[in-house]
Amino acid sequence: MESNGTRLNLLPVETSSLDAALPASGTVSLLISASRAATLKLLNQFAAADPNLPIQISLPAPVTAAEIIAIVDPVLDMRHPMKGPFRCEPLTNPQAATAAMELARQGGLLPAFVVVDHAEDIIRAEDAADYADANALIISAHAKLPVAANADAHIYGFRSDADATDHIALVVGKRDDSTPIVRLHSECLTGDVLGSLKCDCGPQLHAALGEMSEATWGVLLYLRQEGRGIGLINKLRAYALQDQGFDTVDANQRLGFATDARDFSIAARMLELLNVPKVKLLTNNPEKVEGLEASGVQVEERLPVKITANPYNEFYLDTKRDRTGHKL
């Protein structure tokens, strides 16, 4: 990765070629997130350092890929409690290091890298912003799609040259000049498809489609931002941390991710392409309202989603209310 002419060669820890890249002697340098460093009781020891900057540490070689994964993955902390010794190193390129962390998060990888002597591909720090550019999104496909909630529905597929992820919009009912009911629904394989009881995603999805069918028309934006934007595998890692007693907020943060890593400007761009300038937003999450309005979409009204809790998701719903501001 390059920034301002300084090259930083990084290899994601989640790669099958990691073992081959590790030296047999000397030291190995790792780049880890600030939150992971805090969990490991490491502080950035350099004056005037930004506390949110990644931390670069070194450890003596030889070290295996499995040992490095045990250092960077908090799910393994109880299995491998003894770590170190570590030594903090100065960041040679803070901008590139920060961009690398962002690219890892957007790619659904653990935000952790091994610093290597050389890299075949060069990525610029600016590529992190380019990768997340919602304006690159276009409508790539459109078809009729009768669904169980309403046979009068059309599906739109959205794609971007900057991102291979496909997002979906389902327009339900007869479109007219009235303000549609809109639901921003982040993909949840475990809840939407498998019927997981740990969350309320599946019931929210079907409740939203039901409300749209009872109204004149509505738009379901199905965003491919699994696990609040951290990806499926990292969501399962967060579930494993929840099994150890952490709530959903702490689990995400221990993995080195934001509490909510979703980009709601993507939803705003989808609505723009569908020519929907104002909405009645079906959500309990104030950040969705703020995210749409910040991107130019008028939220005429916020409609609550009322879902009955069960013994498996009651604590999760309480956490959303108490720590992330969700409300009915």
KAKARA-V968889 format. One record per backbone hydrogen bond with DSSP energy under -1.0 kcal/mol. CO is the residue of the C=O (numbers start at 1). NH is the residue of the N-H. E is the energy in kcal/mol with one decimal. If there is no record, write none. Layout:
CO|NH|E + CO|NH|E
//
This chain:
1|8|-3.9 + 2|125|-2.3 + 3|6|-1.9 + 6|3|-1.5 + 9|116|-2.0 + 11|114|-2.9 + 13|15|-1.6 + 15|18|-1.4 + 17|21|-1.0 + 19|22|-1.1 + 26|61|-2.6 + 28|59|-2.0 + 29|115|-2.6 + 30|57|-2.6 + 31|113|-2.3 + 32|55|-3.0 + 33|37|-2.3 + 34|38|-2.1 + 35|39|-1.8 + 36|40|-1.8 + 37|42|-3.3 + 38|41|-1.4 + 46|49|-1.3 + 50|53|-1.9 + 55|32|-2.9 + 56|89|-3.2 + 57|30|-3.3 + 58|87|-1.6 + 59|28|-2.8 + 64|68|-1.9 + 65|69|-2.6 + 66|70|-1.8 + 67|71|-1.0 + 68|72|-2.0 + 69|73|-2.3 + 73|76|-1.5 + 74|77|-1.6 + 76|80|-2.6 + 87|58|-2.1 + 93|97|-2.4 + 94|98|-2.5 + 95|99|-2.2 + 96|100|-2.4 + 97|101|-1.8 + 98|102|-1.9 + 99|103|-2.5 + 100|104|-2.2 + 101|105|-2.2 + 102|106|-2.5 + 103|107|-1.8 + 104|109|-2.9 + 105|108|-1.3 + 110|112|-2.3 + 112|13|-1.9 + 113|31|-3.0 + 114|11|-2.3 + 123|2|-2.2 + 124|127|-1.7 + 125|128|-1.3 + 126|130|-1.9 + 127|131|-2.6 + 130|133|-1.4 + 133|136|-1.3 + 134|137|-1.8 + 138|159|-2.4 + 141|157|-2.8 + 143|155|-3.1 + 150|147|-2.1 + 151|153|-1.3 + 152|173|-2.9 + 153|145|-3.0 + 154|171|-2.9 + 155|143|-2.2 + 156|169|-2.3 + 157|140|-3.2 + 157|141|-1.4 + 158|167|-1.8 + 159|138|-2.4 + 163|160|-1.0 + 167|158|-3.0 + 168|222|-3.2 + 169|156|-2.8 + 170|220|-2.8 + 171|154|-2.3 + 172|218|-2.3 + 180|280|-2.5 + 181|219|-2.5 + 182|282|-3.3 + 183|221|-2.9 + 185|223|-2.2 + 188|192|-3.4 + 189|193|-1.5 + 189|194|-1.7 + 190|196|-2.8 + 200|204|-2.0 + 201|205|-2.5 + 202|206|-2.1 + 203|207|-2.4 + 204|208|-2.4 + 205|209|-2.0 + 206|210|-1.9 + 207|211|-2.3 + 208|212|-2.4 + 209|213|-1.9 + 210|214|-1.5 + 211|215|-1.2 + 216|174|-1.2 + 217|181|-1.6 + 218|172|-2.8 + 219|183|-2.2 + 220|170|-2.7 + 221|185|-3.0 + 222|168|-2.2 + 223|187|-3.6 + 223|225|-2.3 + 225|229|-1.3 + 226|231|-2.5 + 228|261|-2.2 + 231|235|-2.0 + 232|236|-2.3 + 233|237|-2.0 + 234|238|-2.3 + 235|239|-2.3 + 236|240|-2.1 + 237|241|-2.0 + 238|242|-2.2 + 239|243|-2.1 + 241|246|-1.9 + 242|245|-1.6 + 247|251|-2.4 + 248|252|-1.7 + 249|253|-2.1 + 250|254|-2.5 + 251|255|-1.3 + 252|257|-2.4 + 253|256|-1.3 + 263|266|-1.1 + 264|268|-1.7 + 265|269|-2.2 + 266|270|-2.1 + 267|271|-2.3 + 268|272|-2.2 + 269|273|-2.3 + 270|274|-1.5 + 271|276|-2.7 + 272|275|-1.3 + 277|298|-2.4 + 279|300|-2.4 + 280|182|-2.8 + 281|283|-1.1 + 281|303|-3.4 + 284|327|-2.4 + 285|288|-1.4 + 286|290|-2.4 + 287|291|-2.5 + 288|292|-2.2 + 289|293|-2.4 + 290|294|-2.4 + 292|297|-2.5 + 293|296|-1.5 + 298|279|-2.6 + 301|281|-2.3 + 303|283|-1.8 + 310|314|-1.3 + 313|317|-2.7 + 314|318|-2.1 + 315|319|-2.3 + 316|320|-2.1 + 317|321|-1.9 + 318|322|-2.9 + 319|323|-3.0 + 320|326|-2.4
//
